[in-house]
Each structure stands twice: as structure tokens, then as C-alpha cells.
Amino acid sequence: MTTFFDRLFRTYPIKTRRFLELAIGTITWIVILAPLWGSFLVPLYIAYFIVFFDIYWLFKSFHLVQASYIASKKIKQAENTDWLKRTKSHDGFEKVHHVLIIPNYRERIEKLRATIENLTLQTLSLKKLHIVLAMEEREGESHEKARLLIKEYGDTFGSIFATYHPDLPGEVKGKSSNEAYAGRVAYEQLFVKEHFDIEYATVTSVDADAIFDKQYFAYLTYKFLADARRYNKFWQSAVVFYNNIWKVPSPTRIISFFGSLWRTSLLIQGDRLITQSTYSLSFKLLKYIDFWDTDVIPEDYRIFFKAFYRMKGSIWVEPIFLKTSMDAAFSQGYLRSLKNKYHQERRWSWGVSDDPLFIQWWLTVPNIPFMRKTSMLFNVLIDHILWPTNWFIITVAANVMPFINPVFTRTTLGYRLPGLAGFILTICLLAIVALIYIDYKNRPENAQLPLRRKLLFPFEFILMPIVGFFLSALPALISHTALMLGKRLEYKVTEKA
């Protein structure tokens, strides 16, 4: 079967890709418009679908509470563990080095300096850290920013140097192509010229605003040395948006609230955990899979699945039970901040553009454990399809049907549908209350924040229906529609003020 599909994709590469792109966008629109066309054709089935989906959403809400709570408890335990002491007992400790690639474009030097300065707080010897400033050649100020940072931190770490990614034919401008270039230069610099042992090296993809826990690289060293399958692993911490959470507008804070808890909850969910934003892997694995791809903007899911299929399914993501805090999208001015958040969601939701390739690999790469590859693909597809559709199902579907088909409201289910859906979703509010408490315990204390701001925070969730549409469902829907129409996303950097 894989031979048949492999021949099909090789013979018709463009047509098969466009078919899958059209299919994903079409499914999205069919689901969104289901209350309209379904109210006439199959009203009973659509009504049952809405009820079952609301029950499913209720389950997801309380599962998020449970998973984020358990993961948060594990994070607290890890924060109180001396990882440096534990890792020193392992053979090979003295040989380990960590390469940190920081891709950036038009980032303020103050932001880069804050990220690098935070790294000086690591409990692991700083001489084991090697910083790669992955600059873009097309940015006019890149050389000067790199020169100043290298001068300032040249004696602090094992090494710090810059790469300057040129605009190359056939590449997509963005984080992935920049990292690929920086990774290859770092390999030549550290492993070819300076003869580092690639068997004892990790590489970390670092967002320009990433603030690591002070024990991150000690913990990573322990996990790396203690794992017999270290060359088949990625390591992922809980990516949260706490750096500036009280500075951003309320709508952005609500979206970031759910994003932080969702990413935290994934740490305990096995194969649901896939690399996100800032993550680590062995440099040996990175070299084996030929670094990051250069034809894509969002690189985190892509590099995981690339490794997964290249290694015949023998790849796993291991949790690092620590928080890595980042900036929520912010800019000068309220409206510009919201626009900035919208564009960030557009870029993240453009990850759907990788789905046709993941489906192709699922169909064509032989000798991969079927259940595992199917489960992982299913989870990715469901997450991407629900992103633009769940708002419509939850918020408007049950109330639209009576207007479209008044006759159906004369049935028992048709009459009770809006009330039943509302009752189920009202129970979900209990989950939000629990999540607010978990988030409160997770966030770092801000002594300068007035008490009234903290007390008013729960009331900001009144905006959730509006926020969910404009800063989540709409940008994702536009991404799906653009993919369906064969349009590409222009890369826009998330401004960090």
C-alpha cells in the first residue's frame, strides 16, 4: 500500500498536495456551515452532533484542569530538586555541551540582551553553553547588534558567535530557514574546527524572548545522560506567557492564559506532547536529519515529524518539568497590541500547511508502527481542524438551527437544543474557575501589581466569546482558507515591546 501511495505522490506531486490542502479547508468550512445546510437536510443528526460536541468540550475542559494541575505539581517538585547535584554523578558530565540557537529578525537589542542575561543565571557551568545569534543578513542592524552582544558576553559563556542568514533561492523566509543555516555554521564551528564530541552535545531552539528556569540546562543534562535513547529524543518544557502578562490588553491575556495552561498540560500526555517554540534535542540527531527544513515558516512540528519518519517512528518527546516563560504579543498602543496578537495567531495557525506533508508521510513511509503514527496524525489533524471551528459549534450552532428550520423546533430535541447546549457549556465555567486558580499558583508573584487588578482578572473572561472569535477562530479560519485557495503566508515577526 505504501508503494502505491509513494508512486502516486511522486507522479503527481503538485496535484496530490493541492488535493490535501483543498480537503483540509473544505472539511473546516463544512463543519462551520453544518448548522446552515444541515438544518434543512439532516437536522436531527446535526442536533445530536452539537450536543455530543458540547459534551466532548465539557470533557476537554475538565481534562485540561486535571492535566494542568498534575503537570503543575510535577513542575513544583522539579523546581525544588537540585538537578546539578543529580547530574554530576553521571558518566560523561564533563563532556556535555549545549548549543543554543537564537533566531531573530528585527528584535530590539534590549530584548536579546535580556534573554542572554537570563542565561547567566543557569546553575550549570556557563562554559558548557554556546550561544549562536542567528541573525538575518537582510536586517541592516544585525551586524552591529551581534557585535555589541558578543563584546558584552564574549567571556561569559563557552562561546558566543553570530551567523548571518542570506536570502537564498527556494527558501521561505522565517525561523526555520534561519535556524537551518545557523545549525550548519555551528556544526562547522564547534564540531569540525573545535572538535567537540557530537555524542555529548545538545542543541536548543531558543525564541528571542525565552526566559529559562535557572535549572533548565542542568535538568536537560541529567535527562540527556540518563537516557539510553538520548539520540532519539526531543526535550520540551512548559512554554508559558508570563513575562509581560499584566502589560498586555485583556483579550491577549485571556488567549495567553489558555495557551499557557494547555502547553503545561501537554507535559503529562505522552505522544500528545510535540515540540513547541523552544525545545532541545541531541546535535547528533539534528545532524542526522539534516537540520531544519527551509521551505516552511513554523518549524517546531515539522522538525519533530521529520525526525519521527526519518527514524522509523523511534522518536519521542520527553517532558522537562520546568517553565520557560515568553512574552505575550505586545506592542505600543492597545490596538497595535491586538493586531500584533492577531498576526501571531495567524502565523501559529499556519502550521496547518504542514498537514498535507504529514498525511503524505503517513501514507508513504513504510515500517512505522501503525497505531502510533495514526494516533499522532489524528491528534494533529483534530487540533488544527477544531482551532477555527470549535467557536462556531460552541457559540452559535445551537441557536442558529431554530432560525434556519423553525419546523424542527417543534420536535422535542429541536425545542430543547439551545437550553441543553447552554446548560452543558455553563458547567464548563466551573472548569474555568479551577483553571484560574491553577494559573494563579503557577504565575510568578508580582508585588507591584495592585490587588484590584488581580481581583478583576476573573471578570475579564466575560470577553471570552468575542476574544475567541477575533484572536483565535478568525485567524485560524483565514489560514485554512488561504491554504485551500493555494495562497502562502507572508512571514511577519511578532513585535516584542
KAQUICOR-V740312 format. One record per run of one state. SS is the DSSP state (h for helix, s for strand, l for the rest). FROM is the first residue (numbers start at 1). TO is the last residue. If there is no record, write none. Layout:
ss=[SS SS]
from=[FROM FROM]
to=[TO TO]
This chain:
ss=[l h l h l h l h l h l s l h l h s l h l s l h l h s l s l h l h s l h l h l s h l h l s l h l h l h l h l h l]
from=[1 2 12 13 42 43 80 83 88 93 96 97 104 109 120 126 129 137 142 154 159 166 175 194 198 201 206 211 212 216 227 230 233 241 250 269 270 273 279 283 289 300 311 316 326 334 365 370 405 406 411 412 443 451 485]
to=[1 11 12 41 42 79 82 87 92 95 96 103 108 119 125 128 136 141 153 158 165 174 193 197 200 205 210 211 215 226 229 232 240 249 268 269 272 278 282 288 299 310 315 325 333 364 369 404 405 410 411 442 450 484 497]
